């Protein structure tokens, strides 16, 4: 559909995935490459090896991306332990470059764990995201600085999107749903009273 609205000279510019892939190929394993080693409009970054080398899961990378101001890509689909990156046509090249820089920076944070320079259980990835409510507490017991937690890249100092909450237990939340609606019987009574 989008090709109907794009002129011929601009069709190649519609997908930035191959361009982004060039950034990643030296930092992360990428699955499902074509016969020439290329990718399509999306590509899958394989994070599975980091569980063994650094104790890092895709969720840790996804949460750390929030500190960089990005919503995480599709996680663990179609392959468990991966991120599927699918840049949209509406994102500027500058924004895509910032995303690539964030992912490369996160890879460097993983490397610090792999080298033993950061604790595998208490590190900036396992502690992410870092909302203001956490960063402004009187005490800070983490082995990394508040400044690094909040501003892992220099460009975040002038354009920071703050995560609203810290890490939550996703599995617990999925298994223990809490309904915030009124009981159905009370809703029926209120509706009946309103129409009477």
KAVEN-V820358 format. One record per backbone hydrogen bond with DSSP energy under -0.5 kcal/mol. CO is the residue of the C=O (numbers start at 1). NH is the residue of the N-H. Records with the same first field share a line. If there is no record, write none. Layout:
# KAVEN-V820358
CO: NH / NH
This chain:
# KAVEN-V820358
1: 4
2: 5 / 6
3: 6
7: 10 / 11
8: 11
10: 13
11: 14
12: 15
14: 16
16: 20
17: 21
18: 22
19: 23
20: 23 / 24
21: 25
24: 27 / 28
29: 46
31: 44
34: 37
38: 34
42: 40
43: 45 / 85
44: 31 / 46
45: 47 / 83
46: 29
47: 50
48: 51 / 52
49: 52 / 53
50: 54 / 55 / 56
51: 55
57: 60 / 61
58: 62
59: 63
60: 64
61: 65
62: 66
63: 66 / 67
64: 67 / 68
65: 68 / 70
66: 69
74: 84
79: 82
81: 47
82: 76
83: 45 / 85
84: 74 / 86
85: 43
88: 91
92: 96
93: 97
94: 98
95: 99
96: 100
97: 101
98: 102
99: 103
100: 104
101: 105
102: 106
103: 107
104: 108
105: 109
106: 110
107: 111
108: 112
109: 113
110: 114
111: 115
112: 117 / 118
113: 116
121: 123
122: 119
123: 127
125: 128
129: 131
131: 134 / 135
132: 136
134: 137
145: 149
146: 150
147: 151
153: 156
154: 157
155: 158 / 159
160: 162
163: 132
168: 170
169: 173
170: 174
171: 175
172: 176
177: 179
183: 187
184: 188
185: 189
186: 190
187: 191
188: 192
189: 193
190: 194
191: 195
192: 196
